Structure formats: C-alpha cells, structure tokens
Amino acid sequence: MKPARLIILAVAVLSAGGAGYLAMQLARGKSVAQGAPVVEREPTVNVLVATQSLPVGARINASSLGWSSWPEHSVVDGFITDRNRPDAMEKLDGAVVRMPMFSGEPIRQEKIADSSSKIMSSLLPAGKRAVSTEISVATGAGGFILPNDRVDVIMVRKGDSDSAMLTETILSNVRVLAIDQQIEEKDDGSKSVVGTTATLELTPDQSKVITVAQQMAERLQLALRSVADAQEQDTGAADYLLSGGDGNPIVQVIKSGEIVKAGSSAGKQ
C-alpha cells in the first residue's frame, strides 16, 4: 500500500476516534444536565391541631391535641405554634370547646374557653340563660341527645281526674348546652353512659316557664329534633303558665274545696 494511502487511513481513524470521544463527552454532559433537580425543603412550623373531632361543650385533654408540621408560609395569625406557645398543651388541658372542631383542624383561641369556673357563661350568647333539668334514658331520647342538639321540652302532668294525664309542649327547638353524664353499671357488670341533667339555652321568659313546669309536672320529656331545625325560631314558650290574658300572674285560691283562678287582685283578698 502506498504511503499516501496509509497516511489518509490513519487520519480517518484518528478523526473517527476523536468524533466518538467528543460524542461521548457531550452525551455524558447532557445526562448530567437532565438529572433530577435539587429541591430545597421549605421551612416548617409545628402547629397545635385537634387529633379528633370535638363537639361543642367537649373538654380538651392531652389525647385530643397534637403538634402538626405546617409550611411556614401557611401559618396565619391566631394559630398556636410551638414558637409562640410551647406549653399550650398543658395550659389548654380542661378547656371547653365553644365551636365544633374537626380532626386535623388548627386550634384557635376564639374556639375554646378556659377551664375556669366561668365555662358555661362563655358558651352562652348574649341575652340567653343556662337552665338545667333532670333527665333519664326514658326522658332523654334514649341517651342520644348530645350538646348542641335541638330539642322540644314536653311537660307531662295530671289532668282534672287522677287517671287523666295531659301533655303540653312548653318549649320548642331549644339548644342543649351540655349533658352531665355519669357511668352507670348494669347488673351484668357492663357499663353505659347515662345523662342525668340537661342544660338548656333559654331566653329569660323560657327560663321562667321551665321553672314553673318543673313544679307542676310529673316529668319533663326531651324530644330530639332534626339538625335541619337549627334555623327555626327558638324563642317560643308556653307563656300561659306564667300569666293570664292581662299579663298578671295567675293565683290559684282554694275556697270550700273549689279551685278559683284569679289575677293578681286575688292576692289582695
């Protein structure tokens, strides 16, 4: 083979090798450039949240609270964090829920009341009163009435004859603020939760009506209403239990074995 051809062949081989090497370097650089992007982790803050759904009137304890990691930019004013209140779980032990909260929801101060002696007053809207009445499984819808439910209060009393019984709805669609519960042990050793006292949210006039009814009634029955009735009027009451047509109190006077109903003037006789 002529020397010129050998030189040309050598140059071609070297050129091909150089081109291959260059292609490999370019491919390697491209693969590095197309690798997974580096993601910086956003700063987080521990926010105090409810670990379970909490109804109105429930008491908060250590098992119902927990710290949850939240993106720092998502934390708004009003959230309780481990930076501004590191001892919040201990301080809020025993606090009362004023508004319903759901599992995972951040705890906000305006939704809870402290555990002082003024708990119930913090649950009451302006102008309302808290009045308690005794209940049982039979008179409390089988134990299914819970705080924030709506109920009618039915009075059961004796009629004119000993065998006659009368029923009257004296309060309609009133809100239950709390149910005082105690554990009752049955004969077989099992236990159940039984409400003994229901605390109702009433107007001043409704408070007077139920006070009179508690003295007159054989028993008071709570009738559970639908949650859809929450928007209906709840200020009605059996005002006739308090006054006659002229607004004066009714006084019952017994003369010669007969009951005579009169107004306030009867008290002056």
Order of alpha helices (4+ residues) and beta strands (2+ residues): alpha-beta-beta-alpha-beta-beta-alpha-beta-beta-beta-beta-alpha-beta-beta-beta
